[in-house]
Each structure stands twice: as C-alpha cells, then as structure tokens.
Amino acid sequence: MLLVGASGSGKSTLAASMHSNGWTLLGDDAVLIGTADGRVTAKAVYRSLRLFQDSVDKLIAEGCERSRVADYLEKWNVGGMSGDEPAGPLPVRAIFLIQSSPEADIAVERAGGSAASMSLLEQTFALDPTNPDDAKRRLGQVSMLGASVPLFQLTYPRDYWRLGEVEAAIKQVIG
C-alpha cells in the first residue's frame, strides 16, 4: 500500500510505527510506479525513513543507524530496515491519502473523483508544465492509478498514542 500526502502530514511517522509493529517497510519518500501483468506496481527508490527528531525519539530503537538528511533540514535519515529487499516491484493493493491534524478522529473513507486524482498529482513532483507531451502522459498515469487501485482518505489525529488504532483501521480496510 502507498501512503500519500503533503510534506509533514505524518506519512513517515505512520510508516515507522507500522514497521515497528511488524509491517514490512519497503521505502519512504520516493516510489516508482509501473505496471506488470495488468496490475499497478511500486518499487521503493531506497529503504529508509526520514523522520523529525520527536518521531525518532518515540518510534526508533536506540542505536539504530541514522544520519542528518541535510544540514538545512531538521529530519533524520533512519536506515537499517529489517527484512530482505524485494527483487522487483510489488503490486499496489491500496493507496491512502493522508490527512492528519491534532483534533481529527480516525476515519477511513473510500476516495475517488477529481479530488483524489488531484491529491495524487500533487504528490508526483515530476510534472513539467513546459513539456506538454510529458504532462499529458503523467496526467494519464495518475488517472490510470486512481482507476486501478482502491483509494482511501485516511484521517487521524497527530497523536503517537493512537497510531495503533490508525494501523488497525488500515488493516480492517485492506484485510
């Protein structure tokens, strides 16, 4: 599954929590989308997490390999993800569009239509408006992705103590 959302929305924190609870983390921050055998696939560009210090303190074990992402960022690159890296792309079963805020409750709702497509498009970071042919191709890819993979709006509070409930809500949707 893919977690999609704006920078700072809590994707990496949720992924770190899920990883620490036995979910396999394939990657963070950059994923290549493709198709194989008629299914949408994803492959992580690299296996690590980029977390703010408070998330590192709450979710990452002492002694875990980490380094600064960049001098100008407050995030840490946390490596050492356990498990073998998949040899190739894996099928995408669901995409969760993340919305988090301090006062939100946990909710998972089916998403679709133009708003969902725009959310996906906003996160591609690869749309070049100076290249109309490439822009058309990428818009087609976003449309295909939204039509081929179940999309869900995931809303939850920014509360470390409730991340287990968020994971349970995700698990209930994807089975």
C-alpha positions as CSV (number, residue, x, y, z in Angstrom):
1,M,0.0,0.0,0.0
2,L,1.1,3.6,-0.5
3,L,0.7,6.5,1.9
4,V,0.3,9.7,0.0
5,G,0.1,13.2,1.5
6,A,1.7,16.6,1.9
7,S,5.1,17.0,3.5
8,G,4.7,16.9,7.3
9,S,1.4,15.1,7.2
10,G,2.7,12.2,9.2
11,K,3.3,9.6,6.4
12,S,6.8,8.7,7.6
13,T,5.8,8.6,11.3
14,L,2.9,6.3,10.5
15,A,5.2,4.1,8.3
16,A,7.8,3.9,11.2
17,S,5.1,2.9,13.7
18,M,3.7,0.2,11.3
19,H,7.3,-1.1,10.7
20,S,8.0,-1.3,14.4
21,N,4.7,-3.3,14.7
22,G,5.7,-5.9,12.2
23,W,4.6,-4.4,8.8
24,T,7.3,-4.6,6.1
25,L,8.6,-1.2,5.1
26,L,9.6,-1.0,1.5
27,G,10.6,2.6,1.5
28,D,9.9,6.2,2.2
29,D,9.8,9.4,0.3
30,A,10.2,8.1,-3.3
31,V,8.4,5.3,-5.1
32,L,8.5,4.3,-8.7
33,I,5.0,3.4,-10.1
34,G,4.6,1.0,-13.0
35,T,2.5,-1.8,-14.3
36,A,3.1,-5.6,-14.7
37,D,0.6,-8.2,-15.7
38,G,-2.1,-5.7,-15.8
39,R,-1.5,-4.6,-12.2
40,V,-0.2,-1.4,-10.7
41,T,3.2,-1.9,-9.1
42,A,5.5,0.1,-6.8
43,K,9.2,-0.1,-6.1
44,A,10.9,2.0,-3.4
45,V,13.9,4.1,-4.5
46,Y,15.6,3.4,-1.2
47,R,14.8,1.7,2.1
48,S,15.0,4.2,4.9
49,L,12.8,6.6,6.8
50,R,13.1,10.4,7.0
51,L,11.8,11.5,10.4
52,F,11.7,14.5,12.6
53,Q,13.5,14.2,16.0
54,D,10.3,13.7,18.0
55,S,9.3,10.7,15.9
56,V,12.8,9.3,16.1
57,D,12.6,9.6,19.9
58,K,9.2,7.9,20.1
59,L,9.4,5.2,17.5
60,I,13.0,4.3,16.7
61,A,15.1,1.9,18.9
62,E,18.3,3.3,20.4
63,G,21.4,2.5,18.4
64,C,19.5,2.4,15.1
65,E,21.6,3.7,12.2
66,R,20.8,7.4,11.5
67,S,22.2,10.5,9.9
68,R,21.0,14.0,9.1
69,V,19.1,14.2,5.8
70,A,20.7,17.6,5.1
71,D,22.3,20.5,7.0
72,Y,19.3,22.7,6.3
73,L,16.6,20.1,7.3
74,E,15.5,19.0,10.8
75,K,14.9,15.5,9.6
76,W,16.9,12.3,10.3
77,N,17.5,9.6,7.8
78,V,16.9,6.3,9.7
79,G,18.3,3.2,8.0
80,G,18.7,-0.4,8.9
81,M,15.2,-1.5,7.9
82,S,14.8,-5.2,8.7
83,G,13.9,-7.9,6.1
84,D,15.1,-8.7,2.6
85,E,14.5,-6.1,0.0
86,P,12.1,-7.4,-2.7
87,A,13.8,-8.2,-6.0
88,G,11.3,-6.2,-8.1
89,P,8.2,-4.1,-8.0
90,L,5.3,-5.3,-5.9
91,P,1.6,-5.0,-6.6
92,V,-0.2,-2.0,-5.0
93,R,-3.3,-3.1,-3.2
94,A,-4.5,0.3,-1.9
95,I,-3.5,4.0,-1.7
96,F,-4.2,6.0,1.4
97,L,-4.5,9.8,1.0
98,I,-3.3,11.1,4.4
99,Q,-5.0,14.0,6.3
100,S,-3.8,14.4,9.9
101,S,-4.4,17.2,12.4
102,P,-4.4,17.4,16.2
103,E,-8.2,17.4,16.6
104,A,-9.1,14.8,13.9
105,D,-10.7,11.5,14.7
106,I,-9.6,8.3,12.9
107,A,-11.6,7.7,9.8
108,V,-11.0,5.7,6.6
109,E,-13.4,6.5,3.7
110,R,-13.3,5.5,0.0
111,A,-12.0,8.3,-2.1
112,G,-12.4,9.0,-5.8
113,G,-13.1,11.5,-8.5
114,S,-11.2,14.6,-9.3
115,A,-10.2,15.5,-5.7
116,A,-8.4,12.1,-5.3
117,S,-6.7,12.5,-8.7
118,M,-5.5,16.0,-7.7
119,S,-4.2,14.6,-4.4
120,L,-2.2,12.0,-6.3
121,L,-1.0,14.5,-8.9
122,E,0.2,17.0,-6.2
123,Q,2.5,14.3,-4.8
124,T,4.1,13.2,-8.1
125,F,6.7,16.0,-8.0
126,A,7.5,15.2,-11.7
127,L,5.0,17.2,-13.7
128,D,6.9,19.5,-16.1
129,P,4.4,22.2,-17.4
130,T,6.9,23.2,-20.1
131,N,6.7,19.7,-21.7
132,P,3.0,19.3,-22.8
133,D,3.5,15.7,-24.1
134,D,5.1,14.5,-20.8
135,A,2.4,16.4,-18.8
136,K,-0.3,14.6,-20.8
137,R,1.4,11.2,-20.2
138,R,1.7,11.8,-16.5
139,L,-1.9,13.0,-16.2
140,G,-2.9,9.8,-17.9
141,Q,-0.8,7.8,-15.5
142,V,-2.4,9.5,-12.5
143,S,-5.9,8.8,-14.0
144,M,-5.0,5.1,-14.5
145,L,-3.6,4.8,-11.0
146,G,-6.8,6.3,-9.5
147,A,-9.0,4.0,-11.6
148,S,-6.9,0.8,-11.0
149,V,-6.1,0.9,-7.3
150,P,-8.6,1.5,-4.4
151,L,-8.1,5.0,-3.0
152,F,-9.0,5.8,0.6
153,Q,-9.0,9.1,2.6
154,L,-7.3,8.4,5.9
155,T,-7.8,11.0,8.6
156,Y,-6.3,10.7,12.0
157,P,-5.0,12.8,14.9
158,R,-1.4,13.7,15.4
159,D,-1.1,11.6,18.5
160,Y,1.6,8.9,18.9
161,W,-0.5,7.0,21.4
162,R,-3.3,6.5,18.7
163,L,-1.1,5.2,15.9
164,G,-2.0,1.6,16.8
165,E,-5.7,2.5,16.2
166,V,-4.8,4.0,12.9
167,E,-2.9,0.8,11.9
168,A,-6.0,-1.2,12.9
169,A,-8.2,0.9,10.8
170,I,-5.9,0.4,7.8
171,K,-5.8,-3.4,8.4
172,Q,-9.6,-3.5,8.5
173,V,-9.8,-1.9,5.1
174,I,-7.1,-3.9,3.3
175,G,-7.8,-7.2,5.1
